Amino acid sequence: MQKKDREFKTAAKFCLRVANKLASECVCVCKVKVRDPNKLKRERCGVRWQRQRGATESFVRRKVVASAKLKALQEKLDATMKSNEELTLQVAEVEKVVANEKTKAKTLLGEARTITCQLQISNDDLKLDLQCSVLLDDPRFDIMKMVVEGKLVNVPLRNIPKTSTPIAPFAEPQPVVVENIEEAEGENA
């Protein structure tokens, strides 16, 4: 009888140790008195099986929850990647438009500078032509006056030499003559 009680106590201690280790994940099945050592082994195996089954069930539950979270995160990642690609394409289009506008602006600025320069040159040429076309020895040009003793007195321009030919405004430039020079065969050829 003492031997049976010892076996029962040993089995109970084992179950308590397992229960403490697993902390409510396993169920102790050692409430029945054990009469032979084979049953004790079977009950230990039963405890292990129940522990594994409980762990497996909790693992399966955790796996299902984790897979659901993973699926949700994967969908969110896919949506984010798709929107990121769309935004990248939009940014590329905007950059292309900006580059085109910048090129157009540079071209227009260059043209405006060229036109401004041409207009300035033409304006300067017109001023020079006007100055050269007015003869200083014209009697109508004798309007310069000077204050002498509180009175305006005409200043004559008689010391200016007369030009033999007046300069015509907008004189056409003479054409440039280009000569073709052929090299003779010899030492320099």
Residue frames as qw, qx, qy, qz and C-alpha x, y, z in Angstrom:
[[0.000, 0.886, 0.464, 0.000, 0.00, 0.00, 0.00],
 [0.310, -0.784, 0.109, 0.527, 2.83, 2.34, 0.80],
 [0.420, -0.094, 0.602, 0.673, 4.35, 1.62, -2.55],
 [0.191, 0.639, 0.648, 0.367, 1.13, 2.58, -4.33],
 [0.168, -0.929, -0.247, 0.219, 0.85, 5.75, -2.28],
 [0.413, -0.542, 0.332, 0.652, 4.40, 6.65, -3.18],
 [0.347, 0.226, 0.668, 0.618, 3.66, 6.13, -6.87],
 [0.028, 0.829, 0.539, 0.145, 0.55, 8.29, -6.56],
 [0.301, -0.860, -0.032, 0.410, 2.49, 11.00, -4.74],
 [0.442, -0.270, 0.493, 0.699, 5.25, 10.87, -7.34],
 [0.243, 0.487, 0.667, 0.509, 2.71, 11.19, -10.12],
 [0.114, -0.912, -0.392, 0.050, 0.98, 14.06, -8.32],
 [0.394, -0.692, 0.160, 0.584, 4.28, 15.87, -7.77],
 [0.403, 0.032, 0.603, 0.688, 5.12, 15.42, -11.42],
 [0.110, 0.713, 0.611, 0.326, 1.75, 16.84, -12.43],
 [0.247, -0.905, -0.196, 0.285, 2.22, 19.80, -10.11],
 [0.430, -0.452, 0.358, 0.694, 5.64, 20.52, -11.56],
 [0.288, 0.295, 0.665, 0.623, 4.29, 20.33, -15.09],
 [0.039, -0.839, -0.532, -0.106, 1.30, 22.48, -14.15],
 [0.326, -0.810, -0.014, 0.487, 3.55, 25.09, -12.57],
 [0.401, -0.214, 0.507, 0.732, 5.75, 25.11, -15.64],
 [0.157, 0.383, 0.692, 0.591, 2.96, 25.42, -18.12],
 [0.061, 0.252, 0.331, -0.907, 0.87, 27.80, -15.99],
 [0.537, 0.423, 0.422, -0.595, -2.63, 26.86, -17.05],
 [0.443, 0.460, -0.534, -0.554, -1.73, 25.56, -20.50],
 [0.420, 0.077, -0.896, -0.123, -2.06, 21.95, -19.52],
 [0.741, -0.387, 0.007, -0.548, -4.60, 19.97, -17.57],
 [0.121, -0.396, 0.879, -0.236, -3.45, 17.53, -14.95],
 [0.785, -0.032, -0.427, -0.448, -4.88, 14.05, -15.52],
 [0.425, 0.188, -0.818, 0.339, -3.24, 12.41, -12.53],
 [0.502, -0.364, 0.280, -0.733, -6.24, 12.36, -10.23],
 [0.949, -0.082, -0.185, -0.241, -6.67, 8.62, -10.47],
 [0.598, -0.593, 0.538, 0.031, -4.54, 6.38, -8.30],
 [0.556, 0.561, -0.586, -0.183, -1.86, 4.67, -10.32],
 [0.900, -0.296, 0.282, -0.152, -1.52, 0.98, -9.72],
 [0.880, 0.027, 0.268, 0.390, 1.14, -0.02, -12.19],
 [0.331, -0.538, 0.252, 0.733, 4.18, 1.81, -13.60],
 [0.293, 0.253, 0.672, 0.632, 2.97, 1.49, -17.21],
 [0.021, -0.834, -0.541, -0.109, -0.12, 3.56, -16.41],
 [0.332, -0.781, -0.019, 0.528, 2.11, 6.19, -14.85],
 [0.348, -0.187, 0.519, 0.758, 4.09, 6.39, -18.09],
 [0.143, 0.539, 0.701, 0.445, 0.86, 6.60, -20.08],
 [0.161, -0.894, -0.391, 0.150, -0.43, 9.36, -17.87],
 [0.352, -0.596, 0.209, 0.691, 2.83, 11.24, -18.21],
 [0.258, 0.117, 0.661, 0.695, 2.51, 10.86, -21.97],
 [0.000, 0.744, 0.648, 0.163, -1.10, 12.07, -21.66],
 [0.247, -0.834, -0.141, 0.472, 0.07, 15.16, -19.81],
 [0.314, -0.333, 0.461, 0.760, 2.65, 15.79, -22.50],
 [0.182, 0.388, 0.747, 0.508, 0.06, 15.23, -25.22],
 [0.080, -0.858, -0.505, 0.054, -2.42, 17.58, -23.58],
 [0.299, -0.715, 0.087, 0.626, 0.32, 20.16, -23.08],
 [0.279, -0.106, 0.612, 0.733, 1.34, 19.83, -26.71],
 [0.097, 0.601, 0.727, 0.318, -2.29, 19.97, -27.83],
 [0.163, -0.886, -0.322, 0.293, -2.88, 23.10, -25.74],
 [0.304, -0.565, 0.309, 0.702, 0.33, 24.64, -27.01],
 [0.267, 0.163, 0.729, 0.609, -0.60, 23.66, -30.55],
 [0.042, 0.773, 0.624, 0.101, -4.06, 25.18, -30.21],
 [0.188, -0.875, -0.079, 0.439, -2.65, 28.42, -28.84],
 [0.351, -0.328, 0.528, 0.700, 0.03, 28.32, -31.54],
 [0.233, 0.439, 0.742, 0.450, -2.64, 27.81, -34.19],
 [0.043, -0.894, -0.429, 0.127, -4.67, 30.69, -32.75],
 [0.280, -0.740, 0.184, 0.583, -1.59, 32.92, -32.71],
 [0.363, -0.060, 0.673, 0.642, -0.70, 31.80, -36.22],
 [0.180, 0.671, 0.673, 0.253, -4.20, 32.60, -37.50],
 [0.128, -0.929, -0.197, 0.286, -4.09, 36.04, -35.88],
 [0.359, -0.562, 0.401, 0.628, -0.59, 36.67, -37.18],
 [0.352, 0.195, 0.722, 0.563, -1.53, 35.54, -40.70],
 [0.102, 0.839, 0.530, 0.072, -4.58, 37.83, -40.65],
 [0.219, -0.875, 0.051, 0.429, -2.40, 40.74, -39.53],
 [0.427, -0.287, 0.587, 0.625, 0.20, 39.83, -42.14],
 [0.318, 0.502, 0.702, 0.392, -2.45, 39.74, -44.86],
 [0.010, -0.942, -0.320, 0.104, -3.80, 43.14, -43.79],
 [0.324, -0.746, 0.276, 0.513, -0.30, 44.59, -43.69],
 [0.457, 0.004, 0.680, 0.573, 0.50, 43.06, -47.09],
 [0.235, 0.740, 0.582, 0.243, -2.63, 44.66, -48.60],
 [0.157, -0.949, -0.080, 0.261, -1.71, 47.97, -47.00],
 [0.447, -0.481, 0.479, 0.582, 1.85, 47.65, -48.35],
 [0.421, 0.322, 0.691, 0.492, 0.54, 46.86, -51.85],
 [0.096, 0.901, 0.417, 0.073, -1.78, 49.88, -51.75],
 [0.298, -0.858, 0.139, 0.395, 1.04, 52.08, -50.53],
 [0.496, -0.207, 0.595, 0.597, 3.41, 50.80, -53.21],
 [0.342, 0.582, 0.634, 0.377, 0.78, 51.43, -55.91],
 [0.035, -0.973, -0.222, 0.056, 0.11, 54.97, -54.68],
 [0.449, -0.661, 0.327, 0.504, 3.88, 55.53, -54.43],
 [0.490, 0.117, 0.639, 0.581, 4.30, 54.47, -58.07],
 [0.188, 0.810, 0.501, 0.239, 1.46, 56.79, -59.13],
 [0.234, -0.941, -0.015, 0.245, 3.01, 59.67, -57.20],
 [0.530, -0.385, 0.475, 0.588, 6.41, 58.94, -58.73],
 [0.407, 0.427, 0.621, 0.516, 4.88, 59.09, -62.22],
 [0.004, 0.939, 0.336, 0.073, 3.12, 62.36, -61.38],
 [0.401, -0.787, 0.191, 0.429, 6.36, 63.84, -60.03],
 [0.531, -0.066, 0.574, 0.619, 8.17, 62.77, -63.22],
 [0.271, 0.696, 0.548, 0.377, 5.48, 64.44, -65.35],
 [0.177, -0.967, -0.142, 0.117, 5.68, 67.64, -63.30],
 [0.507, -0.566, 0.362, 0.540, 9.48, 67.65, -63.54],
 [0.486, 0.252, 0.608, 0.575, 9.23, 67.16, -67.31],
 [0.106, 0.878, 0.414, 0.216, 6.77, 70.08, -67.59],
 [0.351, -0.884, 0.061, 0.302, 9.03, 72.26, -65.43],
 [0.558, -0.272, 0.490, 0.612, 12.06, 71.37, -67.57],
 [0.370, 0.532, 0.579, 0.494, 10.12, 72.22, -70.76],
 [0.077, -0.959, -0.268, -0.049, 8.92, 75.52, -69.31],
 [0.486, -0.711, 0.221, 0.457, 12.46, 76.35, -68.18],
 [0.531, 0.037, 0.561, 0.634, 13.81, 75.64, -71.67],
 [0.203, 0.757, 0.503, 0.364, 11.08, 77.79, -73.24],
 [0.262, -0.945, -0.109, 0.163, 11.79, 80.60, -70.79],
 [0.538, -0.476, 0.370, 0.589, 15.53, 80.46, -71.55],
 [0.440, 0.329, 0.593, 0.589, 14.82, 80.51, -75.29],
 [0.034, 0.888, 0.404, 0.218, 12.44, 83.45, -74.96],
 [0.409, -0.842, 0.052, 0.349, 14.90, 85.32, -72.76],
 [0.546, -0.205, 0.480, 0.655, 17.69, 84.78, -75.29],
 [0.298, 0.572, 0.569, 0.510, 15.43, 85.95, -78.13],
 [0.153, -0.949, -0.275, 0.007, 14.37, 89.01, -76.12],
 [0.484, -0.668, 0.223, 0.520, 18.00, 89.90, -75.40],
 [0.488, 0.089, 0.567, 0.658, 18.90, 89.48, -79.07],
 [0.140, 0.764, 0.516, 0.361, 15.97, 91.62, -80.19],
 [0.308, -0.917, -0.119, 0.225, 16.80, 94.26, -77.57],
 [0.525, -0.428, 0.372, 0.634, 20.41, 94.34, -78.74],
 [0.379, 0.348, 0.603, 0.609, 19.32, 94.62, -82.40],
 [0.024, -0.893, -0.419, -0.163, 16.88, 97.41, -81.56],
 [0.418, -0.805, 0.055, 0.417, 19.57, 99.28, -79.63],
 [0.500, -0.152, 0.495, 0.694, 22.00, 98.96, -82.54],
 [0.232, 0.586, 0.596, 0.498, 19.34, 100.12, -84.99],
 [0.198, -0.935, -0.285, 0.079, 18.42, 103.03, -82.69],
 [0.474, -0.623, 0.232, 0.577, 22.07, 104.04, -82.42],
 [0.436, 0.144, 0.585, 0.668, 22.45, 103.82, -86.21],
 [0.088, 0.795, 0.520, 0.300, 19.39, 105.99, -86.71],
 [0.323, -0.893, -0.086, 0.301, 20.73, 108.59, -84.27],
 [0.491, -0.377, 0.413, 0.668, 24.07, 108.64, -86.07],
 [0.331, 0.421, 0.627, 0.565, 22.37, 108.93, -89.45],
 [0.065, -0.913, -0.397, -0.071, 20.26, 111.81, -88.16],
 [0.407, -0.783, 0.104, 0.459, 23.28, 113.60, -86.73],
 [0.466, -0.181, 0.538, 0.679, 25.26, 113.12, -89.91],
 [0.277, 0.571, 0.641, 0.431, 22.43, 114.20, -92.19],
 [0.099, -0.956, -0.250, 0.115, 21.97, 117.60, -90.50],
 [0.591, 0.429, -0.033, 0.682, 24.37, 120.08, -92.03],
 [0.419, -0.589, -0.332, 0.606, 25.84, 122.58, -89.64],
 [0.194, -0.165, 0.207, 0.945, 26.25, 125.28, -92.27],
 [0.014, -0.606, -0.712, -0.355, 22.52, 125.46, -92.98],
 [0.020, -0.353, 0.098, -0.930, 21.20, 129.02, -92.39],
 [0.650, -0.495, -0.288, -0.499, 18.16, 127.63, -90.60],
 [0.809, -0.245, -0.448, 0.291, 20.44, 125.97, -88.09],
 [0.305, 0.318, -0.278, 0.854, 21.81, 129.30, -86.93],
 [0.503, -0.683, -0.318, -0.424, 19.70, 129.45, -83.80],
 [0.686, -0.275, -0.439, 0.511, 22.32, 129.22, -81.11],
 [0.094, -0.873, -0.044, -0.477, 22.20, 132.14, -78.79],
 [0.598, -0.078, -0.475, 0.641, 24.27, 133.42, -75.97],
 [0.274, -0.906, -0.316, 0.065, 23.58, 135.88, -73.17],
 [0.514, 0.179, -0.072, 0.836, 25.69, 139.02, -73.54],
 [0.004, 0.071, -0.237, 0.969, 25.07, 141.93, -71.15],
 [0.362, 0.273, 0.634, -0.626, 21.64, 140.58, -70.25],
 [0.640, 0.484, -0.086, -0.591, 20.53, 140.17, -73.89],
 [0.826, 0.091, 0.543, 0.118, 20.33, 137.09, -76.12],
 [0.209, 0.726, -0.444, -0.482, 22.71, 137.35, -79.03],
 [0.942, 0.319, -0.011, -0.104, 22.93, 134.93, -82.01],
 [0.492, -0.550, 0.605, 0.300, 26.11, 132.90, -82.20],
 [0.678, 0.588, -0.280, -0.342, 27.16, 132.45, -85.84],
 [0.847, -0.181, 0.480, 0.141, 28.63, 129.13, -86.98],
 [0.538, 0.808, -0.187, -0.151, 30.87, 130.43, -89.73],
 [0.127, -0.690, 0.711, 0.048, 34.07, 128.67, -88.71],
 [0.756, 0.006, 0.650, -0.079, 32.78, 125.19, -89.61],
 [0.009, 0.337, -0.691, -0.639, 34.15, 123.94, -92.94],
 [0.758, 0.280, 0.023, -0.588, 31.59, 122.96, -95.53],
 [0.616, -0.086, 0.772, 0.131, 31.46, 119.34, -96.64],
 [0.137, 0.285, -0.603, -0.732, 31.67, 118.72, -100.32],
 [0.481, -0.165, -0.732, -0.454, 29.11, 115.88, -100.35],
 [0.575, -0.369, 0.321, -0.656, 26.35, 115.49, -97.83],
 [0.035, -0.118, 0.986, -0.117, 26.09, 112.12, -96.08],
 [0.594, -0.170, -0.434, -0.656, 22.93, 110.37, -97.11],
 [0.575, -0.289, 0.586, -0.493, 20.97, 108.64, -94.38],
 [0.869, 0.067, 0.455, -0.182, 20.67, 104.88, -94.56],
 [0.355, 0.666, -0.585, -0.296, 23.56, 104.49, -96.96],
 [0.993, 0.031, -0.017, -0.113, 23.83, 100.95, -98.19],
 [0.512, -0.613, 0.547, 0.251, 27.08, 99.19, -97.39],
 [0.450, 0.579, -0.579, -0.356, 29.27, 98.13, -100.24],
 [0.986, -0.024, -0.067, -0.152, 29.21, 94.44, -101.05],
 [0.499, -0.614, 0.598, 0.130, 32.09, 92.32, -99.82],
 [0.700, 0.537, -0.423, -0.207, 34.15, 90.77, -102.58],
 [0.778, -0.370, 0.509, 0.000, 35.37, 87.26, -101.95],
 [0.461, 0.642, -0.562, -0.245, 38.18, 85.99, -104.11],
 [0.987, -0.091, 0.131, -0.007, 38.92, 82.36, -104.68],
 [0.031, 0.782, -0.616, -0.085, 42.61, 81.75, -104.42],
 [0.991, 0.113, -0.074, -0.027, 43.91, 78.60, -105.96],
 [0.496, -0.676, 0.499, 0.220, 47.21, 77.24, -104.86],
 [0.599, 0.617, -0.473, -0.188, 49.68, 76.41, -107.50],
 [0.986, -0.130, -0.040, 0.098, 51.23, 73.03, -107.48],
 [0.415, 0.689, -0.435, 0.406, 54.72, 73.12, -106.19],
 [0.351, 0.210, -0.720, 0.561, 56.61, 73.18, -102.95],
 [0.276, -0.121, 0.455, -0.838, 53.77, 74.54, -100.79],
 [0.692, -0.055, -0.370, -0.617, 51.15, 72.16, -102.08]]
